[in-house]
Amino acid sequence: MNMQDFYTGHAFDAYEFFGAHTYFGGTHFAVWAPSAQHIAVETEIGTFDLHRTQSAVWECDAPGVQAGMVYQYWVRGANGQSVAHCDPYGTAMTLRPDGRSIVSDAPKGFADDKWMQERTKCFDKPLNIYEVHAGSWRQKEDGSWYTYAELADLLPAYCKKNGFTHIELMPLAEHPFDGSWGYQATGFFAPTSRYGTPDELVEFVNACHKQGIGVILDFVPVHFAVDAYGLKEFDGTPLYEYPAAAVGQSEWGSCNFMHSRGEIRCFIQSCADYWLRVFHADGLRMDAVSRLIYWQGDPNRGVNGSTLEFLKGMNAGLQQRHPTAILIAEDSTSFPKVTAPVEYGGLGFDYKWDLGWMNDTLDYFKKTSDERRENLGKLTFSMMYAWNEHYILPFSHDENVHGKATIVQKMYGEYEGKFPQARALYLYMAIHPGKMLDFMGNEFAQLREFDESREQDWMVLKYPNHDDFHRYRRALNEAYLANEAFWSREYDPEAFRWLDCAHPELDACAIWRDGHDGAVLAAFNFGDTELADYTLTLPRAGKLTKLLDTDWQCFGGRTEKPKRLVGKACGGELKLTLAPFSGQLFKLV
């Protein structure tokens, strides 16, 4: 690492210098703490004093300290108090509530060269993301967590079988409080020890890539945990955080990073580089990006120029270093050009969550059939801005917690009536332009909200409604993967058209998507009565094949599925009968 680059905010490899690095016979420690009066590292075999080697850097060699040994820094800060801290650049940590670091060599064992050489950002390929909390997807009979290595035998195969292309893991950086789900970290470079070691995480990523499943990691560049052993007042001063309380504390009660400082920029962007480079992550989903655009995420307070500058610099550097990795923004604002390259005035992300689509769509499906007739605009409005960014359509963990109800539970009406509406919802999601993300449990219509302490309610698959819904979601994902018109021209406005959105009194609409080798189209009846003789004019004639009807009996509906799905010549007009709360999917070649 070039120290001048570190001080000026241009380094992406600060972890190569700072932290604990073993050598033959010992370990070298280096830490940045400009206002500290004294620093010592306490290890399993003794305590070693660090010495200032530069105005802000402390270092020492510790003979006999080996990989696997636990350590912590004792920092006498500018206020004269000595406080124990974990290593900001530590690459492994002990299990909470113990907050110490572990000397750890770089993980090894990757066998995914072919995957890494061939992966893409999926702009013209399917991208169907399964969002997972590693500790509560499944648990052992005694309620304990599966390790990374054990998940390697379960999760990639499950995603492959169910038609997902990528797994997005909620934050794995070490964190003290289970209830933060990893979004308030203390060990930014350390995979949480809840699920095992860094080498076991390598085993998990290897297994995913072997199955053809990409791995996206949630990354938190905005704030950090307030625990005294972490980054807060690391050298007795607000070093990593803003000194002013008005902007130094986030809405979650955590500390906001001071992104205007070069050394802090390097800490964060080096951390992003670390997960991509060392663990072969295929992408990062960056949390709370609005807080990097506006002061405290509030447009009324204006653009935060220093954080915006940091964000552009980090994304430009990551794109240069990892050109096939995916960078995703979780951003609820209308700030322009989030997914445009930095060199063209953008923020440098590849994708942005379309939270407007999510809110409008779910609000529509909460309404009665009569109310929907007056609110079809909630479904059509998203196409007014769909081409402004590269969007992902997200039904994330945020929509399955805190009294919001799970996705299926949000549907209007009583238990039995929610399932057909949810089947129609997910077909609408698939046919709408934009990549897809769904939270674990939604694929089998979980009704209980997310709770990090409990595994998903897999027992509900014993009940026909949930088993049928799971079968439907698998079939829909298979259709999505098999038909390139869903994704090969995802962001081409010429490849989309409304076949019908002008009859809200019918509770109906229809969408056409063109590909390179044909088209897919879907027609919907979002009302509670059968819609007969629903007539659509198609852009061209061809051979029409029904791929899926959400009302088929095998999915929990009432319509018998044909024994064979045979394509028929279509002269350009299509007349349908749609069951209540249903949709039908076709391909035309």
N, C-alpha and C positions, 0 to 999 in steps of 0.2 A: 504493500500500500504506500502511496505517495502521501507524506504527511501534509504537504501543502494542499493537496486535493481534499484531505480530510477536513482541514480547517476552513476551507472555502466551500465545502458542500458538494464536491464533485466525485468523491470516492464511492465506489460500489462494492469494495472488497475489504471494508474495515475489519471484518471478522478474521481476515488473514493475519492481522497484527494484534488486535486486542483479544482479550480472553485468555484461556489456558491452552498452551500448545506444548505437547510433550516433545522431548528430545531424548537421545540415548542417555539414560541415567537420571532423568528428572523432568521437570515441567517449567516452562517460562510463563510468567504472568504479566499482563499489561492491562492497565485501566486508565481511563480518562477521568480526571477529577481535579480541575484547575484550582479550586479553593480549599482543597483538603490540607490539613496540617500534618497528618501522618496516616499511612495506610499499611496494614499488615494483612497477610493472608493466613488464615487458620486452616490447617490441613489435618489429616489423620495421623501424620507423623511429626507434627510440630507446627510452630508459627514462624513465618518468615516476613521480615520487614521489606516493604517496597521502597524504592528510592526514585526521586524525581530525575528523569532522564531528559525531559524537556519541561517547559514551563507548566504544562498542563497534564503531562503523562507520567505515570508511575509504573516501574517495572521491577522484577526480580527473577532470579533463577532459584528454583526449589529442588535441590538434589534429592532423589529418592521418591519424589511424588510421581505416581504413575496413573495411567488411565484407570478409571473406576473409583478413584479416591474422591471423597467428599471434601469440599472446601467452601469458605466464605471470606469476604473481605471485612475487616474492621476498619472503618473510616472515621478518623477524628476530623470533623468538619470545621468549617469556618466559625461555627458557634462554640467550638471547644468540646462538643459532645461526641462520644464514640458510639457508632451504630453499626450493627452487623448488616451487611448487604449481600445478596446474591450477585453473581457476576453479570453485568449487563449484556456481555457477549458470550455468556456461558452456553454451551451447546447441549447440556443435559442437567436435570435437576432432580432432587429428591421429591417424594410424594408429599403433597400437602398434608398436615400443616407445616411440615418441615420445609423451610425455604432456602436450603443451601444448594449450591451448584455441585456438579460432578465433573471431574476431568474426563473428557471424552474425545477420542480421536475421530477423525472424519469417518462417517459410515461407509462401508464398502459392500460389494456384493451385487451390484446392478448387472442385469443380463438383458437389457432392453435397447440395445443399440439400434436395431431395425425400427422399433417403434419411434425412438427419438429422431431418427433420420426422416421418417415418413409422416410424422404428425403434422397437422395444419391447424389453422385458426378456425376451420370449418365454415367459412363464409358460404361456400357452395356445397357443403356436406351436411349430413344430419348432425344436430347438436341437441340432445335430449338429456337434461341433467337431473340426477337424483340427489337431492340434498339430504345429508345424513349427519346426525349427532352420533359420534362413534360410541359413546357410552350407553346409549339408550335405543339403538336400532334393535339389537338383541342383547340379552343378558343370560348368564348361566343360571342354572336352577337355584343357586343360593343367592342370586341377585348381584353377583360380582360381574365385573366387566370382562369382555373378551379382549385379549391382547391384539396388537396390530397383526402379529403372526397368525393368530386364530381367525381374525377377521379376513385375512388373506384367503382363507379356505372357504369363506362363506359369502362375503359381500360382492366381490367381482362376478362370481358365477350367478348370483341372484340378479344383478343388474343386467348381465348378458341375457339371461333367460327372459327377463321382463322388458327388453327392448330399450334400455337406457344406454347412452353412449358415454356418459361421463358421470363420475361421482363428485359432488362438491361436499367437502368435509367442513363442518363448522370448526372454528379455530382450534388448532392443535398446539399452539404456543402455550407454554406452561402458565397456569393460572391458579390462584389460591381458592377461589370460590366456585363450587360446582354450578351454582345458580347463575353465574355470569355466562355460562356456556362457552367460555373461552374468550369472550370479547373484552375482558379486563385482565390483561396479562402482566406477569412479572418477568417471565423468561422468554423473551421474544425470539431467541434463536434455539430454544430447547423444546423439542416435541414433548408433550406432557407425558410424564411417567405413569399416569393412570393406566395407560394401555401398553406400557413396555418401553423398550429402548430404541434409540435411533436406528440401530441395525434391524430391528423388527419392523420399523416403519419402512425401511428400504424393502424388506420382504413383502410388505403389503403393496407398495407401489409396483414392484416387479410383477406381482400376481395380477394386478389390474391391467397392466400393459400387456401381459401374456394373453389375457382374455379380450384384448382390444378395447379396454375401458380406460378413458382418460381420468386424471385426478386433478381436480381444482381445489385449492385451499382458500378458505376465508382468511383475509389478512386485514389487520387493524392498524392503520397508519395515523390515527387521529388522537388516541388517548391511551392511558395505561392505569393499572391498579394503584390504589393509594397505600397499599401495605408498606410498612416502614422498611422492610427488608428489600424492597424493590427499587425502582428508579426515583421515587419521590425524595427530593432534597438529598440527592446522592452524596454530595460533598458538603452538606450543611447549608446549601443554598438551593434555590429553585434552578436546577441545572438543566434537566430535561423538560421541565414544564414552564409555562408562563409564570412570571412572578406576580402578576396582577390577578387577584382572585376573581375579578369580573369575567376574565376570559381564561383563567387558569384551571377552572373546574368545569367539567362537562355536565350536561343535563343528567348523566347517569351517576354523578358523584365521583367520577374518576378525574384524573389529571390530564389536561390537554397538552400535547407536545408543543414545544416552541419551535415551529417550523422555520422561523426566520434565522435560526442559528445554523451555521454550516455543519457543525459537528453532529447536530441532531438530524439534519437531513441525511447525512451519511449513515447514521445509525439505522434509520428507517429503510432507506433504499438498499443498504447493504443486507439488511434482514430480508427484504423482498428477493434480492438476488440469491441469497443463501438458500431459501426454500426452493427456488427454481433450479438452481445449479446443483446443489448438494443432494436434494431429494427428488430431482427429476419431476417436480410438479409440472403439470401441463398448463396451469393457469393460476391466477390469483383473482379472487373476487374481493375487491376493496370495499370495506365497510364504511358507511357514513360519509360518503364523498361530499355531500352537501356542506359538511363542516370544513372541508378544505377549499370550498368555493366562496362561501359567505361567512362572515363573522358569526360564529356559533350556529351556522347553518341557516341563518335568518336573512333572506334577501333584503328585508327592510333595513338591516344594519350595513348593507353594502358588501361589495366583493373584498375579500381578504387578499390583497396583492401578494403578500409573502408566501402564504400557503398555496396560492394558485401557481406561483412561480416554482415552488418546490414540486408540486404535483406534475407540472409539465416536464420539469427536469428529470424527475424520477421515471416517469413513463417513457420519455424519449430514450433514456439510458437503458431501461429494461427491454424496450423494443429492439434496440441495437444489439444488446447482448443475448437476447433470447427471441429471435425473430418469429419463431413458430409457437411461442407460448401465448396464452389467451389472457388479456387483461380486461376485467369486468368491473364496471362502476355500479355500485348500489347508490343511486342518486335520485332523489325525489323532486328535484328542481327542474325548471325549464331553461337552465343555462345552455347556450347553444354550443354545438360542435364538440360535445363530450367524446364522441367516437371518431373525430377527425384527427389525422396525424398532427403532431405538434408543429411540424414544419409548414403546415397549412392553416395554422391558427387554432388548432384544436387542443384538447386535453390529452390526446394520445391513447385513449382506451380503445379496445376492439369492440366491446359491447356495453350496453347500458340496460339495466333493468327498466322495463316499462311499467312503472308503478301506477301511472294514470290508467292504463289498460286494466291492470289488476283491480284497482278500486272501482272503476266504472262497471266492469264485468260482474264482479261479485255483488255489487249493489243491485244490478239488474236482476240477478238470479235470486235475490232475497225477496223480490216483489211478487205479488199475486199475478195471475194471468191477466186480469183486467189492468193492473198498474203497468204491466210490461208493454201493453199497447201504446201507452203514452210515453214510454221511455226507451224506444228502440234506438234513439240517438246515443244512449250509453254504449251500445255495441258498435255503432257506425262512426262515432267521433274519433276513435283511435286511428282510423285511416286518414284523417285529416293531417296527421303529423307523422305517420308511420315511416316516411322516407327521410325524416330529418336525422335519424340516428340508426345505428345497427342495434336493434332491440332484442332483448330476451324477455319472454312473457313469464313472470314469476308467481308461483304459488308457494311461497317460502315459509320457513318456520314462523316468521312474523305474523302470518295469517292463520296460525294454528295455536295461538297462545293468548294469555291475558284476557280471557273472557270473550275473545272474538269468535270462538267456535272453529272447528276444523272446516275444511272446504266443503265436504259433503253435508255437514251439519248446518252450514249456512243456507242451503237450499230451502226455498219456501215450503212450508207444510209439515206434515207429520212424517214419521220414520219411513213408511213404505213409499211415500211420494217423493222422497229426496233422491232416491237412486236413479230413476229415469232422467231427472233434471241434471244430475251430476254427469250422467253418461253423455247427454247432449252438450253440456258445458265443455267437457274435455275434447269432444270432436270439434267444437267451435274453436277451442284453443289451438288444436292441431292445424286446422285449415287457415287460421289467421296468420298473416306474415309475422315472422319473428321466431327465434329459437325458443326452446321450452325448458322450464325448471319446475320441478315438483318436489315437495317435501315428503320424506319417508312417512309411510302410513296412509297417505292419500290414495295410493294405488289400490288399497283394498278397503277404502271408505272407512277409515278409523273415525270414530265419533268422539273419542276422548281427546282433549287438548294435550299438546306436547308437555311432558314432564321429564326433565333430565334424569330423574332418579328411577324411572320405570321404563322397562322395555316397551316396544310397541305392542298393541293388543292383538297379537297373532292368533289368539284363540277365536277371534270373531270369524276367521275363515271357516270355522265349523258351521257357520250359518249361511244358508243359500244366498241371501242378498249380497253378502260381502264376498263370498267365493265367486259368484257370478260377476260382480263388479270387477274383481281382480282379473278374471278371465277376459273381460271386456277391455280393460286397460292394456293388457298384454297384446290383445289382438289389434288394438288401435296403434300401439307403438310399433308393432310389426308392419302394419300398413304404412305408417310414416317412414320407416326405414326402407321399405321396398319400393316406394314410389318417389322418384327423384323430383317430381313436380312440387312436392312439399318444401323442398329445400335448395334445389339447384339454382333457382332464380329468386332466392329469398328477398333480396333487396332491390329488385328490378320492378319499378312501378308498372311497366308494361305487362308484367306477368300476373297481375292481380286485377280482378274486376268483381263488382257486385252484380250477380245475376238478378238479384232482387233485394232491395232494401226500401222500397217505396210503398209497401203495404203493411204499415204497423198495425192496422186493424185486424190483420190475420195472425199476429204474433209470429210472423214468419220472416225468414230471410234466406239468401243463398249466396254462396261464394265460389268463384272460379279461380284456380291457380294454374298457370301455364308452366311447363317445364321444357326441357330440350327434346324429350321423346314422347310427349303427350301432356295431358292435363289431368288434374283432379278437381272435383267439385263436390260441394256438400250443400244439402238443403235442410232447413231446420223448421220445426214447429215447436215454439216455446210456449204454446198455449195448452190449456187443460182439456181441449176437445180435439177430436180427429179433424185433420185438414185434408179434404178430398179435392181431387182435380187441381192440385197446385201445379200450375203450368209455367215452365221456364223456357226461355229462348236462349239457346247455346250459341257461342261465337262461331262454331263450325260443326259440321257433321263428322261422324266417325263411328268407331266401334265402341260402344258403351258397356262397361262392366260394373255391376254393383260390388263394391268391396266390403261394405259393412252397413248394417242397420242397427242403430242403438237399441231398437225395440225387439231384436231377435230374442227368442226364448232362452238361448244359451247364455245370454247376458243378463237374464232376469226380466226380459220383456214378455210380450204376448204374441209376437209375430213368429211364425215358424220359419226357420232358416231354410232356404232351398238346398237340396242335396248337392247341386252343382251350381257354381256361379259362372254362367255362360255369358260371354259378351254378345251383344246384339247391335245391329246397325241402327244408328240414330240419325235422323235427317236434320237435326238442329232444333227440335222441340222435344221437351221432356215433360211428361205429365205424371205426377206422383200423388200417392195417398200417404200422408204422414201421420203416424200415431201421436197421441198427446205426448208432449215433452220428449220429442225424439229428433233424431237427425239421420240422414242417409248419406253415405259416401260412395262416390263413383270415380272411375277413371275412364278417360276417353283417349283413344289413340287413332 
